[in-house]
Amino acid sequence: MKKFSGLMIFLLFLVPALFAQEHYTEGPVWRVSLIRVKPAHMDDYLTTLQQNLKPFYEEGKRSGMIVDYKIFLKETKENPQDWDICLALEYKNFAAMDGLSAKAEALRDKVLGGKQAAQQAAEKREEIREVISSTLLHEIFLK
């Protein structure tokens, strides 16, 4: 009887997951960051993206660390505290994020010339922006 009860409990937890999976297949994982740029600094911020992040992201694609990246400019504002720019990094799956810090550091040294140069660029970006949120999203494809 105990075995039967254990099996029933196991099935109760497993069955909902099985039904959910029948509606979609899993896709890539996205790291999405919403950024608010300080007033009168949009040109400065876009310049830092072009000079520092774009080469880093492009090399990340070539090395296979990321699949792709996207940068979105929000054309409408809901309120003065709303975000202006969205940075989205696409990873093949969650496993691709294993050891990500070490991979990113090696890439940073190659592309940006080391920790100190990258830190100076990051400090300049922080002076002209505020990160509103950063989240992981799992893309799914409906069947």
C-alpha positions in Angstrom: 0.0 0.0 0.0 2.9 2.4 0.8 4.4 1.8 -2.7 1.0 2.5 -4.3 0.7 5.7 -2.3 4.2 6.8 -3.2 3.5 6.1 -6.8 0.3 8.1 -6.7 2.0 11.1 -5.1 4.8 10.9 -7.7 2.2 10.9 -10.5 0.3 13.8 -9.1 3.5 15.9 -9.3 4.6 14.6 -12.7 1.3 14.7 -14.6 0.9 18.5 -14.6 4.4 19.0 -16.0 3.7 16.4 -18.8 0.5 18.2 -19.8 2.3 21.6 -19.9 5.0 20.2 -22.2 2.4 18.9 -24.7 1.5 22.5 -25.5 5.0 23.9 -26.3 8.6 23.1 -26.9 11.4 24.8 -25.0 13.5 27.4 -26.8 16.4 29.6 -25.9 16.9 31.6 -22.7 17.0 35.4 -22.8 18.7 37.8 -20.3 16.6 41.0 -20.6 17.8 44.2 -19.0 15.6 47.3 -18.9 17.6 50.6 -18.8 16.6 54.1 -18.0 19.1 56.6 -19.5 19.5 59.8 -17.5 18.2 63.0 -19.2 20.3 64.5 -22.0 22.6 61.4 -22.0 21.1 59.2 -24.7 23.8 60.0 -27.3 26.5 59.3 -24.7 24.9 56.0 -23.7 24.4 54.9 -27.3 28.1 55.7 -28.0 29.2 53.5 -25.1 27.0 50.7 -26.4 28.6 51.1 -29.8 32.2 51.3 -28.6 32.1 48.7 -25.8 29.1 46.4 -25.7 28.7 45.8 -29.4 32.2 44.5 -29.9 31.8 42.4 -26.8 28.5 41.0 -27.9 29.7 40.3 -31.5 32.7 38.4 -30.2 30.4 36.5 -27.8 28.4 35.4 -30.8 31.5 34.3 -32.7 32.8 32.4 -29.7 29.4 30.7 -29.1 29.0 32.2 -25.7 25.7 33.8 -26.8 23.4 33.0 -29.8 22.4 36.6 -30.5 21.7 39.9 -28.9 19.1 42.6 -29.5 18.8 46.3 -28.4 15.4 47.9 -28.3 14.6 51.6 -28.0 11.3 52.3 -26.3 9.4 54.9 -28.2 6.7 55.6 -25.7 6.9 56.4 -22.0 4.3 55.3 -19.5 5.8 57.6 -16.8 9.0 59.5 -16.1 10.4 56.4 -14.3 9.9 54.2 -17.3 12.8 52.5 -19.2 14.3 53.7 -22.4 16.5 50.9 -23.7 16.2 47.1 -23.5 19.3 44.9 -23.9 18.5 41.3 -24.6 21.1 38.4 -24.8 20.0 35.1 -26.2 21.6 31.9 -24.8 21.0 28.5 -26.4 19.6 27.1 -23.1 20.2 27.2 -19.4 23.2 24.9 -19.7 24.9 27.5 -21.9 25.1 29.7 -18.8 27.2 27.3 -16.9 30.6 28.9 -16.2 29.4 32.1 -17.8 31.5 34.4 -15.5 34.8 32.8 -16.5 33.8 32.8 -20.2 32.8 36.5 -20.0 36.0 37.5 -18.2 38.2 35.8 -20.9 36.1 37.5 -23.6 36.3 40.9 -21.7 40.1 40.7 -21.6 40.3 39.8 -25.3 37.9 42.5 -26.5 38.1 45.3 -24.0 41.7 45.0 -23.0 41.4 43.7 -19.5 39.6 44.2 -16.3 40.6 47.8 -15.6 39.6 49.1 -19.1 36.3 47.3 -18.8 35.7 48.6 -15.3 36.3 52.2 -16.4 33.8 51.8 -19.3 31.3 50.3 -16.9 31.7 53.1 -14.5 31.1 55.7 -17.3 27.9 53.8 -18.3 26.7 53.7 -14.6 27.0 57.5 -14.4 24.5 58.0 -17.2 22.0 55.1 -16.7 20.0 53.2 -14.2 19.2 49.5 -14.5 15.4 49.2 -13.9 15.3 45.4 -14.0 17.2 42.4 -15.3 15.5 39.0 -15.7 15.8 35.6 -17.4 13.0 34.6 -19.8 12.6 31.1 -21.3 11.3 31.3 -24.8 8.8 28.7 -25.8 7.3 27.6 -29.1 3.6 26.6 -29.2 2.9 23.3 -30.9 
